[in-house]
Amino acid sequence: MAKHSDGKNNYRLSPSVIAIAIVIVLVAAGVFLWTQAKREDSAKSSCINGNLTLPIATNNKEVASQIIDAYNSSGRVTRDYCVRAELTDSVAHAGVYLSDESDHQVNQVLSAEKRSPATLEWPTVATDQVGIARREDATEDAPVTYPVKSDAVSSALVAAFTHNNDASAATKMLRDFSETTIDSAVAQSAPKIVVSKSETPQGYSFEEIQNLSKPLRAVALNPTDSVNEEVVRAGADFGTAIAANTPDAQKPQKLSQEVATAAEILASLTDSSPAVDSQSNQSPRDILMLLDTSEYINGVSTDGIRWFDAASHGLINLAQKQEERGKAIGLWNYSSPLTPGITQGWRSNLNFDTLDAARQVKDVLGNFGTGGQPQTLAATSAALNYAVEHAQHAGNTSVVIVFTGTNDSFTGLAESVRKAQESHVSLHAIQIGDGQDDTNIAQAAKDTNGSYVHATSAAELDRAIASTTK
C-alpha cells in the first residue's frame, strides 16, 4: 500500500447500515463514545458469563484500530459477556471482517478462507472521501489512472462521475485498468490517480470530488470449528452497535446517482472475473433457486442466525457464482397464498431470462415478506416443471430448494420427478431447522440424481448451498 501524504486518518464514524456500499452518513466518533460511556459502569457489573474476545480481520488496519478502540471504550456487553475486540491477521479465525472493498472482493476474500457472511446487512462504521491524487507537475488535461485492482469502489465512483453516470462506458473504460493498483500507478509516475483520501500517496495532493465517499463496512461472519457461536453473536452486534447508539442513525439519506451507477459498474466488472473453482466449471448448470418464505423461515439456527438471513446470503453468493460462469439463474419463493382469491402458493420472481440476474437476486431477496405455511410439494413440482421446459433448449438445469418442511397435500410431485428424470434435471434440496427429515422431498432429490441435506446451523446451510455447484 502506498504511504499516506499527511499521516492522518481521514475516516469518520458512520451510523448508516447498508447492503451494497450505497447509503453514507457521517458522524463524529465522539458521539458514539459519549452515548456508550454512560452505560459503561453498569455494563461491567452485568458480565455474568465473563469476558469474550472478538477477533476482527481487516484490509485497513489503521482505520480498524481506531474503530476497535471506540468499540472497546464503550464497555459493550453481548449475551452477558463483556466483549473486547482485537485485530487479527487471520480471516479464518475472525468474527468480523472490516473492509472498504466491493461486495465481490469481500466475497472472494471470505471464500478463499472458507468463510461466509452471517447477516444480510453490512453496517458502515466509517467513510472516506474519494477523489484524485495529483502530482505537483500534473497538467489539467493529464490522464487519470484508475487502480481497479486495489480500489475498485473508488474507481467505480469516480468513473461514474467522469462518465456522467453512463455505466456501460465507464465499465468499458475500467476494464483497461483491471490489473492496476495505486502502487503500480505511483511506480509509473502517473500524474493523476483515483484514490480515497486516506490512501493519498506520498508526493501527491488530494483533490476531493464533492459528495463522493466510500464506506468501511463490518461484515459479521458465520461460525466454524475454530470460531464459536458466542463470537459470531458478538460479531453480529459489533457493526450495528455504532448505528444503534448514534442519535441520527435512523434518518433517511438521499442516494447520489454516482453511487447507484457505481454499484451497477461493480456488478458488471465481476462478469469478467475468473471462477475460483475450475473443477466445478467442468459441467456448470443453469439453476433455479426456490426459497421457502413461510412463517418458519423466521426461526433461528443453532448458531444464532435468522434462517432467512442465512439462506439469503447463500443464495446471493450462488447467484454471483453462476453469473461468473456465464450460467443462468432464477429465483422463486413460496409459502401458502396470503391474498384472498389467490390459490397458487409459489411466485416466479426471476426466471432464467432475467438480465443482470445476480444483482436482481439481491434486490428481490431484500424485499421478500414472510408468512403462511410451507406448501413445499406443490412449489417443488412447479419448479421442476419449469426447469424441464428450460432444459429442453438450454441443456443442464438444476433446482435448488431451501425449505423448512412441508404442509400441503399436493399429490402431483411424482409426475414432475419423472419428467425431470427424462430431461436430466436434478433437484438439490436443503432442509433447515430442527424438524424431522422430509422423506418426500429427500426421495425426489435422490430420484433426480440430486442431493438432500438437513442443516441445523447457518454454517451448514452455507456449505450446502455452495456445494450445489460442484
C-alpha positions in Angstrom: 0.0 0.0 0.0 1.3 3.5 -0.8 2.3 5.8 2.0 -0.1 8.5 3.1 0.8 12.1 2.4 -0.1 13.5 5.8 -0.1 10.5 8.2 -3.6 11.4 9.3 -6.6 9.2 9.2 -9.5 10.6 7.2 -12.2 8.2 8.1 -15.2 9.3 10.1 -17.6 7.1 12.1 -20.9 6.5 10.5 -24.3 5.2 11.7 -25.7 4.0 8.5 -26.5 0.4 7.8 -26.2 -0.5 4.0 -26.0 -3.6 1.8 -24.0 -2.6 -1.2 -21.9 0.5 -0.5 -24.8 2.8 -1.1 -26.0 4.9 1.9 -23.4 7.0 3.6 -23.9 9.0 6.8 -21.1 10.9 8.6 -21.0 11.4 12.4 -18.2 12.1 14.8 -16.6 9.3 16.8 -17.2 11.2 20.0 -21.0 10.8 19.6 -20.8 7.0 19.8 -18.3 7.1 22.7 -20.4 9.7 24.6 -23.6 7.8 24.4 -22.0 4.5 25.3 -19.8 5.8 28.1 -23.0 6.4 30.2 -23.5 2.6 30.2 -20.0 1.5 30.9 -20.3 1.2 34.7 -23.5 -0.8 34.6 -22.2 -2.9 31.7 -19.1 -4.1 33.7 -21.3 -5.3 36.5 -23.5 -7.4 34.2 -20.8 -9.7 32.6 -22.3 -12.9 34.2 -20.5 -15.1 31.7 -17.2 -13.3 31.9 -15.1 -11.8 29.1 -15.2 -12.6 25.4 -12.6 -11.7 22.8 -13.9 -10.8 19.4 -11.2 -11.2 16.7 -11.5 -8.7 13.8 -9.8 -9.0 10.5 -9.5 -6.1 8.1 -7.9 -4.8 4.9 -7.3 -1.4 6.6 -5.6 -1.9 9.9 -5.0 1.8 10.6 -8.7 2.7 10.5 -9.8 -0.6 12.1 -7.6 0.1 15.1 -9.4 3.4 15.8 -12.9 1.8 15.4 -11.9 -1.1 17.7 -10.7 1.4 20.3 -14.0 3.2 20.1 -15.9 0.0 20.5 -13.8 -1.2 23.4 -14.2 2.1 25.2 -18.0 1.6 25.2 -17.8 -1.4 27.5 -20.1 -3.4 25.2 -22.0 -6.4 26.7 -23.5 -9.2 24.5 -25.4 -12.1 26.0 -23.9 -11.5 29.4 -20.3 -11.4 28.0 -18.1 -8.4 28.3 -16.8 -8.2 24.7 -13.4 -6.9 23.8 -12.5 -6.6 20.1 -8.9 -7.1 18.9 -7.2 -7.2 15.5 -6.2 -10.5 13.9 -4.4 -11.2 10.7 -6.5 -14.3 10.1 -9.9 -14.1 8.4 -10.2 -17.8 9.1 -10.3 -17.0 12.9 -12.2 -13.7 12.8 -15.7 -12.9 14.0 -15.9 -9.8 11.8 -14.2 -8.7 8.6 -13.9 -4.9 8.3 -13.5 -3.9 4.6 -13.7 -1.0 2.2 -13.8 -3.4 -0.7 -16.6 -4.1 -3.1 -19.1 -6.9 -2.4 -17.4 -9.1 -5.0 -13.9 -8.6 -3.5 -15.2 -9.2 0.0 -16.8 -12.5 -1.1 -13.6 -13.5 -2.8 -11.6 -12.9 0.4 -14.0 -14.8 2.5 -14.4 -17.7 0.1 -10.6 -18.1 0.0 -10.7 -18.7 3.8 -13.8 -20.8 3.6 -15.8 -18.1 5.5 -19.2 -16.5 4.7 -21.2 -13.5 5.9 -23.7 -14.2 8.8 -26.1 -11.3 8.0 -27.6 -9.6 5.0 -26.8 -6.1 6.4 -23.1 -5.0 6.5 -23.2 -1.8 8.6 -21.0 1.1 7.7 -18.6 2.0 10.5 -16.5 4.7 8.7 -16.4 6.5 5.4 -13.5 8.1 3.4 -13.7 10.9 0.8 -13.0 9.9 -2.7 -11.2 12.0 -5.4 -8.0 12.4 -7.3 -4.4 12.2 -6.1 -2.4 14.7 -8.2 1.3 15.2 -8.7 2.5 18.7 -8.4 3.6 18.8 -12.0 0.4 17.3 -13.4 -1.3 19.4 -16.1 -5.1 19.9 -16.1 -5.6 17.6 -19.1 -3.3 14.9 -17.7 -4.8 11.4 -17.9 -6.4 9.8 -14.8 -5.3 6.3 -13.7 -7.9 4.1 -12.1 -6.5 1.5 -9.6 -9.3 -1.1 -10.1 -7.3 -4.0 -8.7 -6.6 -2.3 -5.4 -9.5 0.1 -5.1 -12.5 -1.0 -7.2 -15.0 1.0 -5.2 -13.3 4.4 -5.6 -12.5 3.7 -9.2 -16.2 2.9 -9.9 -17.4 6.0 -8.1 -15.1 8.4 -10.0 -15.7 6.6 -13.3 -19.5 7.1 -12.8 -18.8 10.8 -12.1 -16.5 11.4 -15.1 -18.7 9.5 -17.5 -21.9 11.3 -16.5 -23.3 8.1 -15.0 -23.0 6.1 -18.2 -22.4 2.7 -16.6 -21.7 1.0 -19.9 -19.0 3.5 -21.0 -17.5 3.6 -17.5 -17.3 -0.2 -17.2 -15.6 -0.5 -20.6 -13.0 2.1 -19.7 -12.3 0.5 -16.3 -11.6 -2.9 -17.9 -8.4 -1.4 -19.3 -7.2 -0.9 -15.6 -8.2 -4.3 -14.3 -4.6 -5.1 -13.1 -3.7 -1.5 -12.0 -3.0 -0.7 -8.3 -2.2 2.5 -6.5 1.4 1.3 -6.0 1.9 0.4 -9.7 0.5 3.8 -10.7 2.9 5.6 -8.4 5.8 3.5 -9.7 4.9 4.6 -13.2 4.7 8.3 -12.1 1.1 8.6 -13.1 0.1 12.3 -12.9 -3.4 11.6 -11.6 -4.7 8.6 -9.6 -8.1 7.9 -8.3 -7.9 7.3 -4.5 -9.7 7.7 -1.2 -8.3 10.5 0.9 -6.6 8.2 3.4 -4.7 6.4 0.6 -3.2 9.5 -1.0 0.4 8.5 -2.0 3.4 10.5 -0.8 4.3 13.2 -3.2 0.6 13.7 -4.3 -2.0 16.1 -3.2 -5.7 15.1 -2.8 -8.4 16.8 -4.7 -11.9 15.9 -3.4 -14.8 15.2 -5.6 -17.8 16.6 -3.8 -20.3 14.1 -2.4 -18.2 11.0 -3.3 -17.1 8.8 -0.4 -16.7 5.1 0.2 -17.6 3.1 3.3 -15.7 0.7 5.5 -18.2 -2.0 6.4 -18.4 -4.5 9.2 -19.2 -8.0 7.8 -20.2 -10.3 10.6 -19.1 -13.9 9.8 -20.6 -17.3 10.3 -19.2 -19.8 12.8 -16.7 -22.5 12.0 -14.9 -25.2 14.0 -12.5 -22.5 15.3 -15.0 -19.6 15.7 -17.8 -20.4 18.2 -21.4 -19.2 18.3 -20.7 -16.6 21.1 -18.0 -14.9 18.9 -20.4 -14.9 16.0 -23.2 -13.3 18.0 -20.7 -10.6 19.2 -19.6 -10.1 15.7 -23.2 -9.5 14.5 -23.5 -6.9 17.3 -20.2 -5.2 16.5 -21.2 -3.1 13.5 -24.8 -2.4 14.5 -23.7 -1.2 17.9 -22.4 2.0 16.4 -25.7 2.6 14.4 -27.9 1.7 17.3 -26.3 4.2 19.7 -26.0 7.2 17.3 -28.8 9.8 17.5 -29.1 10.3 13.8 -28.9 6.7 12.8 -32.5 6.4 11.6 -32.6 9.5 9.4 -33.1 8.6 5.7 -30.4 9.6 3.3 -30.7 10.5 -0.3 -28.6 8.4 -2.7 -26.4 10.2 -5.3 -26.7 9.0 -8.9 -23.0 8.3 -8.9 -23.3 5.8 -6.0 -26.1 3.9 -7.8 -24.2 3.9 -11.0 -21.0 2.7 -9.2 -23.0 -0.3 -7.9 -24.0 -1.2 -11.4 -20.4 -0.8 -12.6 -19.0 -3.0 -9.9 -21.6 -5.7 -10.7 -20.6 -5.6 -14.4 -16.9 -5.7 -13.7 -17.4 -9.1 -11.9 -18.7 -10.6 -15.2 -15.1 -11.0 -16.5 -13.7 -12.3 -13.2 -12.3 -15.9 -13.3 -14.1 -18.5 -11.3 -12.2 -19.7 -8.3 -13.0 -23.4 -8.5 -12.1 -24.6 -12.0 -13.1 -28.2 -11.3 -16.7 -27.1 -10.7 -16.7 -25.4 -14.1 -16.5 -28.7 -15.9 -20.3 -29.1 -16.2 -22.0 -26.0 -14.9 -25.8 -25.9 -14.9 -28.4 -23.3 -15.1 -30.0 -23.1 -11.6 -33.5 -22.2 -10.4 -33.4 -21.2 -6.7 -36.6 -21.9 -4.7 -36.9 -20.4 -1.3 -39.5 -21.2 1.4 -40.7 -17.9 2.8 -43.3 -19.3 5.2 -43.5 -18.1 8.8 -41.0 -20.8 9.8 -38.2 -19.2 7.8 -38.1 -16.6 10.6 -36.7 -19.2 13.0 -33.1 -19.1 14.3 -30.3 -21.6 13.6 -28.3 -23.3 16.2 -25.5 -20.7 15.7 -27.9 -17.8 16.4 -28.6 -16.6 12.8 -32.1 -16.0 11.4 -32.8 -18.6 8.8 -34.0 -16.1 6.2 -30.8 -14.1 6.5 -28.6 -17.2 6.3 -30.5 -18.5 3.2 -30.4 -15.1 1.5 -26.7 -14.8 1.8 -26.1 -18.3 0.5 -28.4 -17.7 -2.5 -26.8 -14.3 -3.3 -23.4 -16.0 -3.4 -24.7 -18.8 -5.5 -26.2 -16.3 -8.0 -22.9 -14.4 -8.2 -21.0 -17.6 -8.9 -23.5 -18.5 -11.6 -23.0 -15.1 -13.2 -19.2 -15.5 -13.1 -19.6 -18.8 -15.0 -22.0 -17.3 -17.6 -24.8 -19.6 -16.5 -28.5 -18.6 -16.0 -30.1 -18.2 -12.6 -33.7 -17.9 -11.5 -35.4 -17.2 -8.1 -38.8 -18.3 -6.9 -40.3 -18.2 -3.5 -43.4 -19.8 -1.9 -45.5 -20.3 1.2 -49.3 -20.6 1.2 -51.5 -17.9 -0.5 -51.7 -14.8 1.7 -54.0 -12.8 -0.6 -57.8 -13.6 -0.8 -58.7 -15.2 -4.1 -55.1 -16.4 -4.8 -54.7 -20.2 -4.9 -51.1 -20.6 -6.1 -48.5 -20.6 -3.3 -45.4 -20.1 -5.4 -44.2 -16.9 -7.1 -41.9 -16.8 -10.1 -40.0 -13.7 -9.2 -37.0 -14.1 -11.6 -37.0 -16.5 -14.4 -34.0 -17.8 -16.4 -34.3 -15.0 -19.0 -33.8 -12.2 -16.4 -31.0 -9.8 -17.3 -28.4 -8.7 -14.6 -29.8 -11.6 -12.5 -27.2 -11.6 -9.8 -27.9 -8.0 -8.8 -31.6 -8.5 -9.1 -31.5 -11.6 -6.8 -30.1 -9.5 -4.0 -32.7 -6.8 -4.6 -35.6 -9.3 -4.7 -34.5 -11.2 -1.6 -34.3 -7.9 0.3 -38.0 -7.2 -0.5 -39.4 -10.6 0.4 -42.0 -10.8 3.1 -42.6 -13.9 5.1 -45.7 -15.7 6.4 -48.1 -18.6 5.8 -47.4 -22.3 5.6 -44.8 -24.1 3.5 -46.6 -25.7 0.5 -43.4 -27.3 -0.5 -44.7 -30.2 -2.6 -46.7 -28.0 -5.0 -43.9 -25.4 -5.3 -41.2 -28.1 -5.9 -43.4 -29.7 -8.6 -43.9 -26.3 -10.3 -40.2 -25.5 -10.2 -39.2 -28.9 -11.6 -41.8 -28.5 -14.5 -40.3 -25.0 -15.3 -36.8 -26.4 -15.2 -37.7 -29.2 -17.5 -39.1 -26.8 -20.1 -35.9 -24.7 -19.8 -33.7 -27.8 -20.1 -35.2 -28.8 -23.4 -33.5 -25.9 -25.2 -30.8 -24.9 -22.7 -29.3 -28.2 -21.5 -28.1 -29.0 -18.0 -30.5 -27.5 -15.4 -31.0 -27.9 -11.6 -33.5 -26.7 -9.0 -32.0 -25.8 -5.6 -34.6 -25.5 -2.8 -34.1 -24.2 0.7 -37.1 -25.2 2.8 -38.3 -25.6 6.4 -40.6 -28.6 5.9 -43.9 -29.4 4.2 -47.5 -28.6 5.0 -49.6 -29.3 1.9 -51.5 -32.2 0.4 -50.3 -31.9 -3.2 -50.1 -35.3 -5.0 -48.5 -34.4 -8.3 -44.8 -34.3 -7.4 -44.1 -37.9 -8.6 -45.1 -36.9 -12.2 -42.8 -33.9 -12.1 -39.9 -36.0 -10.9 -40.5 -38.4 -13.7 -40.3 -35.6 -16.3 -37.2 -34.3 -14.5 -35.5 -37.7 -14.8 -36.2 -37.8 -18.6 -34.7 -34.3 -19.0 -31.8 -34.8 -16.7 -33.0 -32.1 -14.3 -31.7 -32.5 -10.8 -33.2 -31.4 -7.5 -30.9 -30.3 -4.7 -32.9 -30.0 -1.5 -31.6 -28.3 1.7 -34.0 -28.6 4.6 -33.3 -26.2 7.6 -34.4 -26.3 11.2 -34.9 -29.0 13.8 -37.9 -30.7 12.2 -38.0 -34.3 11.0 -36.4 -35.1 7.6 -38.9 -34.6 4.8 -38.9 -38.0 3.2 -40.9 -36.9 0.1 -38.5 -34.2 -0.9 -35.5 -36.3 0.0 -36.7 -39.1 -2.3 -37.4 -36.7 -5.1 -33.8 -35.4 -4.8 -32.4 -38.9 -4.9 -34.6 -39.9 -7.9 -33.3 -37.0 -9.9 -29.6 -37.6 -9.1 -29.6 -34.6 -6.9 -28.8 -34.2 -3.2 -30.6 -33.8 0.1 -29.1 -32.1 3.2 -30.7 -31.3 6.5 -28.9 -28.2 8.0 -29.3 -27.1 11.6 -26.8 -24.3 11.5 -26.2 -21.3 9.2 -22.7 -22.6 8.5 -24.1 -26.0 7.4 -26.6 -24.2 5.2 -23.9 -22.0 3.6 -21.8 -25.0 2.7 -24.8 -27.0 1.4 -25.8 -24.2 -1.0 -22.2 -23.7 -2.2 -21.9 -27.5 -2.8 -24.8 -27.5 -5.3 -22.5 -26.1 -8.0 -19.8 -28.8 -7.6 
